[in-house]
Amino acid sequence: MKKIYFIAVLLALIFSFHSLANEITAIKAAENMKNGLIVIDVRNKEEWKETGIIPNSILIQMLSTGRTIRKEYISDLLTALGDDKDINVAIICHSGGRSSATVSMLQDKGFNNIFNISEGMVGNGSTTGWLNRNLPVIDCNEECK
């Protein structure tokens, strides 16, 4: 019962964060990567294996195998981003929930230019999302072991 309650609370937080996040489309994020935009993918290894990953993205898994936020998650993000609070970063997940929550977490840490790729990798499953827009992906090899 506790697990169900925790998942319900987590989902409520994710959906409430979703409305607060700065958003960017998958197409705009792909274009901005050419100008230095960093993309962080917060999905899990199985998702990376299933769909592939965005070339040059940083992979930082948000959830543990128990579907709770990993204890090291925020510190891993902060290490990857460094001290520049004005760094341009876009966060992506499966469909926008985890990435939106991550944007809010990083904004709370003082980062200013953090964006949610709200369509995620799969979007609505047919017309939106990184994959459905035929944006670049590569196989997840070493990172997924």
The first five atom37 places (N, CA, C, CB, O) and aatype in JSON, in Angstrom:
{
  "aatype": [12, 11, 11, 9, 18, 13, 9, 0, 19, 10, 10, 0, 10, 9, 13, 15, 13, 8, 15, 10, 0, 2, 6, 9, 16, 0, 9, 11, 0, 0, 6, 2, 12, 11, 2, 7, 10, 9, 19, 9, 3, 19, 1, 2, 11, 6, 6, 17, 11, 6, 16, 7, 9, 9, 14, 2, 15, 9, 10, 9, 5, 12, 10, 15, 16, 7, 1, 16, 9, 1, 11, 6, 18, 9, 15, 3, 10, 10, 16, 0, 10, 7, 3, 3, 11, 3, 9, 2, 19, 0, 9, 9, 4, 8, 15, 7, 7, 1, 15, 15, 0, 16, 19, 15, 12, 10, 5, 3, 11, 7, 13, 2, 2, 9, 13, 2, 9, 15, 6, 7, 12, 19, 7, 2, 7, 15, 16, 16, 7, 17, 10, 2, 1, 2, 10, 14, 19, 9, 3, 4, 2, 6, 6, 4, 11],
  "atom_mask": [
    [1, 1, 1, 1, 1],
    [1, 1, 1, 1, 1],
    [1, 1, 1, 1, 1],
    [1, 1, 1, 1, 1],
    [1, 1, 1, 1, 1],
    [1, 1, 1, 1, 1],
    [1, 1, 1, 1, 1],
    [1, 1, 1, 1, 1],
    [1, 1, 1, 1, 1],
    [1, 1, 1, 1, 1],
    [1, 1, 1, 1, 1],
    [1, 1, 1, 1, 1],
    [1, 1, 1, 1, 1],
    [1, 1, 1, 1, 1],
    [1, 1, 1, 1, 1],
    [1, 1, 1, 1, 1],
    [1, 1, 1, 1, 1],
    [1, 1, 1, 1, 1],
    [1, 1, 1, 1, 1],
    [1, 1, 1, 1, 1],
    [1, 1, 1, 1, 1],
    [1, 1, 1, 1, 1],
    [1, 1, 1, 1, 1],
    [1, 1, 1, 1, 1],
    [1, 1, 1, 1, 1],
    [1, 1, 1, 1, 1],
    [1, 1, 1, 1, 1],
    [1, 1, 1, 1, 1],
    [1, 1, 1, 1, 1],
    [1, 1, 1, 1, 1],
    [1, 1, 1, 1, 1],
    [1, 1, 1, 1, 1],
    [1, 1, 1, 1, 1],
    [1, 1, 1, 1, 1],
    [1, 1, 1, 1, 1],
    [1, 1, 1, 0, 1],
    [1, 1, 1, 1, 1],
    [1, 1, 1, 1, 1],
    [1, 1, 1, 1, 1],
    [1, 1, 1, 1, 1],
    [1, 1, 1, 1, 1],
    [1, 1, 1, 1, 1],
    [1, 1, 1, 1, 1],
    [1, 1, 1, 1, 1],
    [1, 1, 1, 1, 1],
    [1, 1, 1, 1, 1],
    [1, 1, 1, 1, 1],
    [1, 1, 1, 1, 1],
    [1, 1, 1, 1, 1],
    [1, 1, 1, 1, 1],
    [1, 1, 1, 1, 1],
    [1, 1, 1, 0, 1],
    [1, 1, 1, 1, 1],
    [1, 1, 1, 1, 1],
    [1, 1, 1, 1, 1],
    [1, 1, 1, 1, 1],
    [1, 1, 1, 1, 1],
    [1, 1, 1, 1, 1],
    [1, 1, 1, 1, 1],
    [1, 1, 1, 1, 1],
    [1, 1, 1, 1, 1],
    [1, 1, 1, 1, 1],
    [1, 1, 1, 1, 1],
    [1, 1, 1, 1, 1],
    [1, 1, 1, 1, 1],
    [1, 1, 1, 0, 1],
    [1, 1, 1, 1, 1],
    [1, 1, 1, 1, 1],
    [1, 1, 1, 1, 1],
    [1, 1, 1, 1, 1],
    [1, 1, 1, 1, 1],
    [1, 1, 1, 1, 1],
    [1, 1, 1, 1, 1],
    [1, 1, 1, 1, 1],
    [1, 1, 1, 1, 1],
    [1, 1, 1, 1, 1],
    [1, 1, 1, 1, 1],
    [1, 1, 1, 1, 1],
    [1, 1, 1, 1, 1],
    [1, 1, 1, 1, 1],
    [1, 1, 1, 1, 1],
    [1, 1, 1, 0, 1],
    [1, 1, 1, 1, 1],
    [1, 1, 1, 1, 1],
    [1, 1, 1, 1, 1],
    [1, 1, 1, 1, 1],
    [1, 1, 1, 1, 1],
    [1, 1, 1, 1, 1],
    [1, 1, 1, 1, 1],
    [1, 1, 1, 1, 1],
    [1, 1, 1, 1, 1],
    [1, 1, 1, 1, 1],
    [1, 1, 1, 1, 1],
    [1, 1, 1, 1, 1],
    [1, 1, 1, 1, 1],
    [1, 1, 1, 0, 1],
    [1, 1, 1, 0, 1],
    [1, 1, 1, 1, 1],
    [1, 1, 1, 1, 1],
    [1, 1, 1, 1, 1],
    [1, 1, 1, 1, 1],
    [1, 1, 1, 1, 1],
    [1, 1, 1, 1, 1],
    [1, 1, 1, 1, 1],
    [1, 1, 1, 1, 1],
    [1, 1, 1, 1, 1],
    [1, 1, 1, 1, 1],
    [1, 1, 1, 1, 1],
    [1, 1, 1, 1, 1],
    [1, 1, 1, 0, 1],
    [1, 1, 1, 1, 1],
    [1, 1, 1, 1, 1],
    [1, 1, 1, 1, 1],
    [1, 1, 1, 1, 1],
    [1, 1, 1, 1, 1],
    [1, 1, 1, 1, 1],
    [1, 1, 1, 1, 1],
    [1, 1, 1, 1, 1],
    [1, 1, 1, 1, 1],
    [1, 1, 1, 0, 1],
    [1, 1, 1, 1, 1],
    [1, 1, 1, 1, 1],
    [1, 1, 1, 0, 1],
    [1, 1, 1, 1, 1],
    [1, 1, 1, 0, 1],
    [1, 1, 1, 1, 1],
    [1, 1, 1, 1, 1],
    [1, 1, 1, 1, 1],
    [1, 1, 1, 0, 1],
    [1, 1, 1, 1, 1],
    [1, 1, 1, 1, 1],
    [1, 1, 1, 1, 1],
    [1, 1, 1, 1, 1],
    [1, 1, 1, 1, 1],
    [1, 1, 1, 1, 1],
    [1, 1, 1, 1, 1],
    [1, 1, 1, 1, 1],
    [1, 1, 1, 1, 1],
    [1, 1, 1, 1, 1],
    [1, 1, 1, 1, 1],
    [1, 1, 1, 1, 1],
    [1, 1, 1, 1, 1],
    [1, 1, 1, 1, 1],
    [1, 1, 1, 1, 1],
    [1, 1, 1, 1, 1]
  ],
  "atom_positions": [
    [[0.81, -1.19, 0.0], [0.0, 0.0, 0.0], [0.86, 1.26, 0.0], [-0.92, -0.01, 1.19], [0.53, 2.24, -0.67]],
    [[1.98, 1.23, 0.77], [2.87, 2.38, 0.8], [3.43, 2.68, -0.58], [4.01, 2.15, 1.79], [3.56, 3.84, -0.98]],
    [[3.77, 1.62, -1.31], [4.34, 1.79, -2.65], [3.33, 2.48, -3.58], [4.78, 0.43, -3.24], [3.7, 3.37, -4.34]],
    [[2.08, 2.07, -3.53], [1.05, 2.68, -4.36], [0.87, 4.14, -3.98], [-0.29, 1.92, -4.21], [0.73, 5.0, -4.86]],
    [[0.88, 4.43, -2.69], [0.74, 5.82, -2.23], [1.92, 6.65, -2.73], [0.66, 5.87, -0.69], [1.73, 7.77, -3.21]],
    [[3.15, 6.1, -2.61], [4.33, 6.85, -3.05], [4.25, 7.14, -4.55], [5.61, 6.06, -2.71], [4.55, 8.25, -4.98]],
    [[3.87, 6.15, -5.33], [3.77, 6.34, -6.78], [2.72, 7.4, -7.09], [3.42, 5.0, -7.48], [2.93, 8.24, -7.97]],
    [[1.6, 7.38, -6.39], [0.55, 8.38, -6.61], [1.05, 9.78, -6.29], [-0.69, 8.06, -5.76], [0.79, 10.73, -7.04]],
    [[1.78, 9.91, -5.18], [2.34, 11.21, -4.8], [3.37, 11.66, -5.83], [2.97, 11.16, -3.39], [3.38, 12.82, -6.24]],
    [[4.24, 10.75, -6.26], [5.26, 11.07, -7.26], [4.6, 11.55, -8.55], [6.15, 9.84, -7.54], [5.02, 12.55, -9.13]],
    [[3.58, 10.85, -9.0], [2.9, 11.25, -10.23], [2.22, 12.61, -10.07], [1.86, 10.2, -10.63], [2.24, 13.43, -10.99]],
    [[1.63, 12.86, -8.92], [1.0, 14.16, -8.67], [2.04, 15.27, -8.74], [0.29, 14.18, -7.31], [1.79, 16.33, -9.31]],
    [[3.21, 15.02, -8.14], [4.28, 16.02, -8.19], [4.75, 16.24, -9.62], [5.46, 15.58, -7.31], [4.95, 17.38, -10.05]],
    [[4.93, 15.17, -10.34], [5.4, 15.28, -11.72], [4.41, 16.1, -12.54], [5.59, 13.88, -12.35], [4.81, 17.0, -13.29]],
    [[3.12, 15.82, -12.42], [2.14, 16.55, -13.22], [2.0, 18.0, -12.76], [0.79, 15.85, -13.15], [1.71, 18.87, -13.58]],
    [[2.22, 18.27, -11.47], [2.17, 19.67, -11.04], [3.4, 20.41, -11.52], [2.05, 19.75, -9.51], [3.31, 21.59, -11.86]],
    [[4.56, 19.75, -11.54], [5.77, 20.37, -12.06], [5.62, 20.65, -13.55], [7.0, 19.48, -11.8], [6.15, 21.64, -14.05]],
    [[4.91, 19.78, -14.26], [4.79, 19.89, -15.71], [4.27, 21.27, -16.13], [3.86, 18.8, -16.24], [4.71, 21.8, -17.15]],
    [[3.37, 21.83, -15.37], [2.81, 23.12, -15.76], [3.77, 24.27, -15.47], [1.51, 23.35, -15.03], [3.59, 25.37, -16.0]],
    [[4.8, 24.04, -14.64], [5.73, 25.1, -14.27], [6.97, 25.14, -15.16], [6.14, 24.92, -12.85], [7.68, 26.15, -15.17]],
    [[7.23, 24.1, -15.89], [8.49, 23.96, -16.6], [8.56, 24.82, -17.86], [8.72, 22.52, -16.95], [7.56, 25.01, -18.55]],
    [[9.77, 25.32, -18.15], [10.04, 25.93, -19.45], [10.02, 24.8, -20.46], [11.41, 26.72, -19.47], [10.62, 23.76, -20.23]],
    [[9.35, 24.99, -21.57], [9.23, 23.9, -22.54], [9.89, 24.27, -23.86], [7.78, 23.54, -22.77], [9.97, 25.43, -24.25]],
    [[10.35, 23.22, -24.55], [10.95, 23.35, -25.87], [10.49, 22.14, -26.67], [12.54, 23.44, -25.79], [10.36, 21.05, -26.12]],
    [[10.26, 22.32, -27.95], [9.86, 21.18, -28.78], [11.08, 20.32, -29.1], [9.18, 21.66, -30.09], [12.22, 20.76, -28.99]],
    [[10.82, 19.1, -29.49], [11.89, 18.2, -29.88], [12.66, 18.78, -31.08], [11.33, 16.8, -30.22], [13.89, 18.72, -31.12]],
    [[11.94, 19.32, -32.03], [12.58, 19.89, -33.22], [13.5, 21.05, -32.85], [11.52, 20.36, -34.23], [14.63, 21.13, -33.32]],
    [[13.02, 21.95, -32.0], [13.81, 23.1, -31.58], [15.04, 22.65, -30.77], [12.95, 24.08, -30.74], [16.12, 23.21, -30.92]],
    [[14.87, 21.65, -29.93], [16.0, 21.14, -29.15], [17.07, 20.56, -30.08], [15.52, 20.06, -28.15], [18.26, 20.81, -29.88]],
    [[16.65, 19.79, -31.08], [17.61, 19.22, -32.03], [18.37, 20.32, -32.77], [16.89, 18.3, -33.04], [19.58, 20.22, -32.97]],
    [[17.66, 21.37, -33.16], [18.31, 22.51, -33.83], [19.3, 23.2, -32.89], [17.24, 23.52, -34.33], [20.41, 23.55, -33.29]],
    [[18.88, 23.41, -31.65], [19.71, 24.14, -30.69], [20.93, 23.35, -30.22], [18.89, 24.53, -29.51], [21.88, 23.93, -29.71]],
    [[20.91, 22.02, -30.39], [22.08, 21.22, -30.04], [23.28, 21.63, -30.9], [21.79, 19.71, -30.22], [24.42, 21.53, -30.47]],
    [[23.0, 22.09, -32.12], [24.07, 22.55, -33.01], [24.74, 23.81, -32.47], [23.52, 22.81, -34.42], [25.86, 24.13, -32.84]],
    [[24.03, 24.52, -31.59], [24.54, 25.76, -31.0], [24.92, 25.59, -29.53], [23.51, 26.86, -31.13], [25.0, 26.56, -28.79]],
    [[25.14, 24.35, -29.12], [25.65, 24.11, -27.77], [24.64, 23.69, -26.73], [0.0, 0.0, 0.0], [25.02, 23.49, -25.57]],
    [[23.37, 23.54, -27.07], [22.38, 23.06, -26.11], [22.76, 21.65, -25.66], [20.94, 23.08, -26.71], [23.03, 20.78, -26.49]],
    [[22.79, 21.44, -24.37], [23.07, 20.12, -23.8], [21.73, 19.43, -23.57], [23.9, 20.22, -22.48], [20.8, 20.04, -23.05]],
    [[21.64, 18.15, -23.95], [20.43, 17.37, -23.69], [20.77, 16.29, -22.68], [19.86, 16.74, -25.02], [21.74, 15.54, -22.84]],
    [[19.95, 16.22, -21.63], [20.1, 15.17, -20.63], [18.87, 14.28, -20.71], [20.27, 15.77, -19.19], [17.74, 14.75, -20.63]],
    [[19.12, 12.98, -20.87], [18.06, 11.97, -20.96], [17.95, 11.29, -19.6], [18.37, 10.93, -22.11], [18.9, 10.68, -19.12]],
    [[16.77, 11.39, -18.97], [16.59, 10.88, -17.61], [15.8, 9.57, -17.56], [15.89, 11.93, -16.78], [15.33, 9.17, -16.5]],
    [[15.66, 8.91, -18.7], [14.95, 7.63, -18.73], [15.84, 6.54, -18.11], [14.55, 7.25, -20.19], [16.95, 6.83, -17.66]],
    [[15.36, 5.31, -18.09], [16.18, 4.22, -17.54], [16.86, 3.44, -18.66], [15.31, 3.28, -16.7], [16.56, 3.62, -19.84]],
    [[17.79, 2.59, -18.27], [18.6, 1.85, -19.25], [17.75, 1.03, -20.21], [19.56, 0.93, -18.53], [18.06, 0.96, -21.4]],
    [[16.69, 0.42, -19.72], [15.82, -0.36, -20.61], [15.18, 0.52, -21.68], [14.74, -1.07, -19.8], [15.05, 0.1, -22.83]],
    [[14.79, 1.72, -21.3], [14.21, 2.65, -22.28], [15.27, 3.08, -23.29], [13.61, 3.88, -21.57], [14.99, 3.19, -24.48]],
    [[16.49, 3.33, -22.82], [17.58, 3.71, -23.72], [17.85, 2.59, -24.73], [18.87, 4.04, -22.92], [18.06, 2.85, -25.91]],
    [[17.85, 1.35, -24.24], [18.09, 0.2, -25.13], [16.97, 0.06, -26.15], [18.21, -1.09, -24.31], [17.21, -0.23, -27.32]],
    [[15.75, 0.27, -25.7], [14.58, 0.08, -26.55], [14.52, 1.07, -27.71], [13.31, 0.19, -25.73], [14.26, 0.68, -28.85]],
    [[14.76, 2.35, -27.43], [14.57, 3.38, -28.46], [15.86, 3.93, -29.04], [13.78, 4.51, -27.89], [15.84, 4.57, -30.09]],
    [[16.97, 3.68, -28.36], [18.2, 4.36, -28.71], [18.29, 5.66, -27.93], [0.0, 0.0, 0.0], [17.38, 6.0, -27.17]],
    [[19.39, 6.38, -28.12], [19.62, 7.62, -27.39], [19.96, 8.74, -28.37], [20.75, 7.45, -26.35], [20.34, 8.49, -29.51]],
    [[19.83, 9.95, -27.9], [20.16, 11.12, -28.71], [21.68, 11.25, -28.75], [19.5, 12.42, -28.15], [22.32, 11.23, -27.7]],
    [[22.27, 11.38, -29.93], [23.73, 11.53, -30.01], [24.2, 12.71, -29.14], [24.17, 11.73, -31.48], [23.59, 13.77, -29.14]],
    [[25.29, 12.49, -28.43], [25.93, 13.5, -27.57], [25.1, 13.9, -26.36], [26.24, 14.72, -28.38], [25.43, 14.88, -25.69]],
    [[24.03, 13.18, -26.08], [23.25, 13.49, -24.88], [23.95, 12.9, -23.66], [21.8, 12.94, -25.0], [24.78, 12.0, -23.76]],
    [[23.59, 13.44, -22.5], [24.09, 12.94, -21.23], [22.99, 12.06, -20.64], [24.49, 14.11, -20.25], [21.84, 12.47, -20.56]],
    [[23.37, 10.85, -20.23], [22.39, 9.9, -19.72], [22.49, 9.85, -18.19], [22.62, 8.49, -20.33], [23.51, 9.45, -17.63]],
    [[21.42, 10.25, -17.54], [21.36, 10.22, -16.07], [20.0, 9.66, -15.68], [21.6, 11.67, -15.44], [18.98, 10.34, -15.8]],
    [[20.0, 8.44, -15.23], [18.76, 7.75, -14.89], [18.14, 8.37, -13.65], [19.02, 6.25, -14.67], [18.79, 8.5, -12.61]],
    [[16.87, 8.77, -13.75], [16.17, 9.4, -12.63], [15.7, 8.39, -11.59], [14.98, 10.18, -13.14], [15.92, 8.58, -10.39]],
    [[15.06, 7.33, -12.04], [14.42, 6.39, -11.13], [15.25, 5.14, -10.91], [13.06, 6.01, -11.64], [15.94, 4.67, -11.81]],
    [[15.16, 4.6, -9.7], [15.78, 3.33, -9.39], [14.92, 2.2, -9.95], [15.98, 3.17, -7.85], [13.85, 2.45, -10.5]],
    [[15.39, 0.98, -9.8], [14.59, -0.16, -10.27], [13.28, -0.27, -9.49], [15.4, -1.46, -10.14], [12.32, -0.86, -9.98]],
    [[13.24, 0.3, -8.28], [12.02, 0.31, -7.48], [11.08, 1.46, -7.83], [0.0, 0.0, 0.0], [10.08, 1.67, -7.16]],
    [[11.42, 2.21, -8.91], [10.61, 3.33, -9.41], [10.55, 4.5, -8.43], [9.2, 2.85, -9.72], [9.56, 5.24, -8.4]],
    [[11.6, 4.66, -7.63], [11.73, 5.83, -6.76], [12.9, 6.66, -7.29], [11.94, 5.41, -5.25], [13.76, 6.15, -8.0]],
    [[12.92, 7.93, -6.94], [14.02, 8.78, -7.4], [15.31, 8.31, -6.73], [13.74, 10.29, -7.08], [15.38, 8.16, -5.51]],
    [[16.33, 8.08, -7.55], [17.61, 7.62, -7.01], [18.2, 8.67, -6.06], [18.6, 7.33, -8.16], [18.09, 9.87, -6.31]],
    [[18.82, 8.22, -4.99], [19.42, 9.13, -4.01], [20.48, 10.03, -4.64], [20.03, 8.34, -2.87], [20.64, 11.18, -4.23]],
    [[21.19, 9.51, -5.63], [22.29, 10.24, -6.26], [21.83, 11.13, -7.42], [23.33, 9.28, -6.75], [22.65, 11.81, -8.03]],
    [[20.56, 11.12, -7.72], [20.06, 11.77, -8.93], [20.45, 13.25, -9.01], [18.57, 11.64, -9.0], [21.07, 13.67, -9.98]],
    [[20.1, 14.02, -8.01], [20.38, 15.46, -8.05], [21.88, 15.71, -8.09], [19.75, 16.17, -6.83], [22.35, 16.57, -8.84]],
    [[22.64, 14.99, -7.29], [24.1, 15.22, -7.3], [24.7, 14.83, -8.65], [24.78, 14.41, -6.17], [25.65, 15.47, -9.11]],
    [[24.18, 13.78, -9.3], [24.66, 13.42, -10.64], [24.36, 14.54, -11.65], [24.0, 12.1, -11.11], [25.2, 14.87, -12.49]],
    [[23.17, 15.11, -11.55], [22.82, 16.23, -12.43], [23.74, 17.42, -12.2], [21.35, 16.64, -12.22], [24.25, 18.01, -13.15]],
    [[23.93, 17.78, -10.94], [24.77, 18.94, -10.61], [26.21, 18.74, -11.05], [24.72, 19.21, -9.11], [26.85, 19.68, -11.51]],
    [[26.71, 17.53, -10.92], [28.07, 17.23, -11.38], [28.16, 17.39, -12.9], [28.48, 15.79, -10.98], [29.12, 17.97, -13.41]],
    [[27.17, 16.89, -13.61], [27.16, 16.98, -15.07], [27.06, 18.43, -15.54], [26.0, 16.17, -15.65], [27.67, 18.8, -16.55]],
    [[26.31, 19.25, -14.83], [26.08, 20.63, -15.25], [27.17, 21.6, -14.81], [24.76, 21.11, -14.72], [27.39, 22.62, -15.47]],
    [[27.85, 21.31, -13.73], [28.9, 22.2, -13.25], [28.32, 23.43, -12.57], [0.0, 0.0, 0.0], [27.17, 23.43, -12.12]],
    [[29.12, 24.48, -12.48], [28.77, 25.67, -11.7], [28.06, 26.76, -12.49], [30.0, 26.24, -11.1], [27.54, 27.7, -11.89]],
    [[28.01, 26.66, -13.81], [27.42, 27.72, -14.63], [25.89, 27.64, -14.57], [27.9, 27.61, -16.09], [25.28, 26.78, -15.21]],
    [[25.29, 28.53, -13.81], [23.83, 28.53, -13.63], [23.09, 29.0, -14.88], [23.45, 29.41, -12.44], [21.86, 28.9, -14.94]],
    [[23.82, 29.52, -15.87], [23.2, 29.98, -17.12], [23.41, 29.01, -18.27], [23.75, 31.33, -17.49], [23.12, 29.34, -19.42]],
    [[23.9, 27.82, -17.98], [24.13, 26.81, -19.01], [22.79, 26.46, -19.67], [24.8, 25.53, -18.39], [21.76, 26.4, -19.0]],
    [[22.81, 26.22, -20.98], [21.59, 25.87, -21.73], [21.44, 24.36, -21.77], [21.64, 26.46, -23.18], [22.26, 23.65, -22.36]],
    [[20.37, 23.89, -21.14], [20.15, 22.45, -21.02], [18.69, 22.13, -21.29], [20.56, 21.94, -19.62], [17.79, 22.85, -20.86]],
    [[18.46, 21.03, -22.01], [17.11, 20.51, -22.21], [17.07, 19.1, -21.64], [16.71, 20.52, -23.73], [18.01, 18.32, -21.82]],
    [[15.99, 18.79, -20.96], [15.82, 17.48, -20.32], [14.75, 16.72, -21.1], [15.42, 17.63, -18.81], [13.72, 17.28, -21.48]],
    [[15.02, 15.42, -21.33], [14.05, 14.58, -22.05], [13.85, 13.28, -21.29], [14.53, 14.29, -23.5], [14.76, 12.76, -20.63]],
    [[12.63, 12.75, -21.39], [12.31, 11.44, -20.83], [11.4, 10.73, -21.84], [11.62, 11.56, -19.41], [11.46, 11.02, -23.04]],
    [[10.59, 9.84, -21.39], [9.71, 9.08, -22.27], [8.65, 9.97, -22.92], [9.03, 7.95, -21.49], [8.51, 10.0, -24.14]],
    [[7.91, 10.71, -22.08], [6.83, 11.54, -22.63], [6.66, 12.9, -21.95], [5.54, 10.79, -22.54], [5.67, 13.58, -22.2]],
    [[7.57, 13.3, -21.1], [7.56, 14.65, -20.56], [7.36, 14.81, -19.07], [0.0, 0.0, 0.0], [7.59, 15.9, -18.55]],
    [[6.96, 13.79, -18.36], [6.71, 13.91, -16.92], [7.96, 14.01, -16.08], [0.0, 0.0, 0.0], [8.13, 14.96, -15.32]],
    [[8.86, 13.03, -16.21], [10.1, 13.04, -15.42], [10.97, 14.23, -15.8], [10.87, 11.73, -15.62], [11.62, 14.83, -14.94]],
    [[10.98, 14.57, -17.08], [11.81, 15.7, -17.51], [11.28, 17.01, -16.95], [11.88, 15.77, -19.04], [12.06, 17.88, -16.57]],
    [[9.97, 17.15, -16.89], [9.38, 18.36, -16.32], [9.72, 18.49, -14.84], [7.86, 18.34, -16.5], [10.07, 19.58, -14.38]],
    [[9.64, 17.4, -14.11], [10.0, 17.42, -12.69], [11.47, 17.77, -12.52], [9.7, 16.05, -12.03], [11.82, 18.51, -11.6]],
    [[12.32, 17.26, -13.4], [13.75, 17.55, -13.32], [14.03, 19.03, -13.58], [14.53, 16.69, -14.32], [14.87, 19.63, -12.91]],
    [[13.33, 19.61, -14.54], [13.48, 21.04, -14.81], [13.19, 21.83, -13.54], [12.55, 21.5, -15.97], [13.95, 22.73, -13.18]],
    [[12.1, 21.51, -12.88], [11.73, 22.23, -11.66], [12.78, 22.05, -10.57], [10.37, 21.74, -11.16], [13.1, 23.0, -9.86]],
    [[13.3, 20.84, -10.43], [14.35, 20.59, -9.44], [15.58, 21.45, -9.71], [14.74, 19.09, -9.44], [16.16, 22.03, -8.78]],
    [[15.98, 21.54, -10.97], [17.17, 22.31, -11.33], [16.91, 23.81, -11.2], [17.61, 21.98, -12.76], [17.8, 24.56, -10.81]],
    [[15.71, 24.25, -11.52], [15.37, 25.66, -11.31], [15.46, 26.0, -9.82], [13.95, 25.97, -11.86], [15.91, 27.09, -9.45]],
    [[15.04, 25.08, -8.97], [15.13, 25.29, -7.53], [16.59, 25.39, -7.07], [14.43, 24.14, -6.79], [16.87, 25.99, -6.03]],
    [[17.5, 24.82, -7.84], [18.93, 24.89, -7.53], [19.58, 26.12, -8.14], [19.65, 23.63, -8.02], [20.79, 26.31, -8.03]],
    [[18.78, 26.97, -8.8], [19.28, 28.23, -9.32], [19.65, 28.24, -10.8], [0.0, 0.0, 0.0], [20.17, 29.25, -11.29]],
    [[19.38, 27.16, -11.52], [19.68, 27.14, -12.95], [18.6, 27.91, -13.7], [19.78, 25.68, -13.48], [17.41, 27.8, -13.39]],
    [[19.01, 28.7, -14.68], [18.11, 29.63, -15.35], [17.63, 29.19, -16.73], [18.78, 30.93, -15.49], [16.52, 29.54, -17.12]],
    [[18.43, 28.44, -17.45], [18.12, 28.1, -18.84], [17.93, 26.6, -19.0], [19.25, 28.59, -19.78], [18.6, 25.95, -19.79]],
    [[17.0, 26.07, -18.23], [16.71, 24.64, -18.24], [15.33, 24.46, -18.9], [16.73, 24.03, -16.78], [14.37, 25.12, -18.54]],
    [[15.26, 23.56, -19.87], [14.03, 23.38, -20.64], [13.58, 21.92, -20.64], [14.22, 23.86, -22.08], [14.41, 21.0, -20.59]],
    [[12.28, 21.73, -20.69], [11.67, 20.42, -20.79], [11.33, 20.14, -22.25], [10.41, 20.31, -19.89], [10.61, 20.92, -22.88]],
    [[11.84, 19.05, -22.78], [11.41, 18.6, -24.11], [10.1, 17.85, -23.84], [12.52, 17.66, -24.86], [10.09, 16.64, -23.63]],
    [[9.02, 18.6, -23.87], [7.73, 18.12, -23.36], [7.16, 16.94, -24.15], [6.74, 19.24, -23.37], [6.36, 16.18, -23.62]],
    [[7.56, 16.8, -25.4], [7.07, 15.67, -26.2], [7.75, 14.37, -25.8], [7.3, 15.94, -27.69], [7.22, 13.29, -26.05]],
    [[8.91, 14.47, -25.18], [9.67, 13.29, -24.82], [10.16, 12.53, -26.04], [0.0, 0.0, 0.0], [10.09, 13.02, -27.17]],
    [[10.65, 11.34, -25.8], [11.15, 10.51, -26.89], [10.01, 9.95, -27.73], [12.0, 9.36, -26.34], [10.15, 9.82, -28.95]],
    [[8.89, 9.6, -27.1], [7.82, 8.95, -27.85], [6.58, 9.81, -28.04], [7.43, 7.68, -27.17], [5.73, 9.48, -28.87]],
    [[6.45, 10.87, -27.31], [5.3, 11.76, -27.49], [3.98, 11.04, -27.36], [0.0, 0.0, 0.0], [3.8, 10.23, -26.44]],
    [[3.07, 11.32, -28.25], [1.75, 10.7, -28.19], [1.71, 9.34, -28.88], [0.72, 11.62, -28.83], [0.65, 8.72, -28.99]],
    [[2.85, 8.88, -29.33], [2.92, 7.55, -29.94], [2.73, 7.53, -31.44], [0.0, 0.0, 0.0], [2.92, 6.49, -32.07]],
    [[2.34, 8.68, -32.03], [2.15, 8.65, -33.48], [2.69, 9.88, -34.21], [0.69, 8.51, -33.78], [3.3, 9.73, -35.27]],
    [[2.49, 11.07, -33.67], [2.92, 12.25, -34.43], [3.88, 13.16, -33.68], [1.72, 13.04, -34.83], [4.54, 13.99, -34.31]],
    [[3.99, 13.02, -32.38], [4.9, 13.88, -31.64], [5.98, 13.04, -30.97], [4.14, 14.72, -30.6], [5.86, 11.82, -30.87]],
    [[7.01, 13.7, -30.52], [8.11, 13.0, -29.86], [9.33, 12.95, -30.74], [0.0, 0.0, 0.0], [9.24, 13.02, -31.97]],
    [[10.48, 12.83, -30.1], [11.77, 12.82, -30.8], [11.78, 11.75, -31.89], [12.92, 12.58, -29.8], [12.18, 12.02, -33.02]],
    [[11.35, 10.54, -31.56], [11.39, 9.43, -32.52], [10.44, 9.63, -33.69], [11.06, 8.12, -31.81], [10.82, 9.44, -34.84]],
    [[9.21, 10.01, -33.41], [8.21, 10.19, -34.46], [8.54, 11.34, -35.4], [6.86, 10.41, -33.86], [8.04, 11.4, -36.52]],
    [[9.37, 12.25, -34.94], [9.78, 13.36, -35.79], [11.07, 13.03, -36.55], [9.98, 14.63, -34.94], [11.65, 13.88, -37.22]],
    [[11.51, 11.77, -36.42], [12.69, 11.26, -37.12], [13.95, 12.08, -36.83], [12.44, 11.25, -38.62], [14.77, 12.32, -37.71]],
    [[14.08, 12.49, -35.58], [15.28, 13.2, -35.15], [16.35, 12.16, -34.83], [15.0, 14.13, -33.92], [16.03, 11.0, -34.59]],
    [[17.63, 12.56, -34.83], [18.71, 11.57, -34.73], [18.74, 10.79, -33.42], [20.01, 12.25, -34.92], [18.59, 11.35, -32.33]],
    [[18.95, 9.49, -33.56], [19.21, 8.6, -32.42], [20.29, 7.62, -32.82], [17.91, 7.85, -31.99], [20.5, 7.33, -33.99]],
    [[20.97, 7.11, -31.81], [21.98, 6.07, -32.0], [21.68, 4.94, -31.01], [23.43, 6.64, -31.8], [20.97, 5.14, -30.03]],
    [[22.23, 3.77, -31.28], [22.06, 2.65, -30.36], [22.75, 2.97, -29.05], [22.62, 1.33, -30.97], [23.77, 3.66, -29.01]],
    [[22.19, 2.46, -27.98], [22.79, 2.61, -26.66], [23.66, 1.38, -26.42], [21.7, 2.77, -25.53], [23.15, 0.28, -26.2]],
    [[24.96, 1.56, -26.45], [25.88, 0.45, -26.33], [26.53, 0.39, -24.94], [26.94, 0.54, -27.4], [25.97, -0.21, -24.02]],
    [[27.66, 1.0, -24.8], [28.4, 0.96, -23.53], [27.58, 1.53, -22.39], [29.7, 1.73, -23.66], [27.63, 1.0, -21.28]],
    [[26.83, 2.59, -22.65], [26.08, 3.27, -21.61], [25.0, 2.39, -21.01], [25.46, 4.52, -22.16], [24.57, 2.63, -19.88]],
    [[24.55, 1.39, -21.73], [23.43, 0.56, -21.29], [23.84, -0.77, -20.68], [22.52, 0.31, -22.44], [22.99, -1.62, -20.43]],
    [[25.1, -0.96, -20.46], [25.55, -2.22, -19.84], [25.36, -2.19, -18.36], [27.02, -2.51, -20.17], [25.68, -3.16, -17.67]]
  ]
}
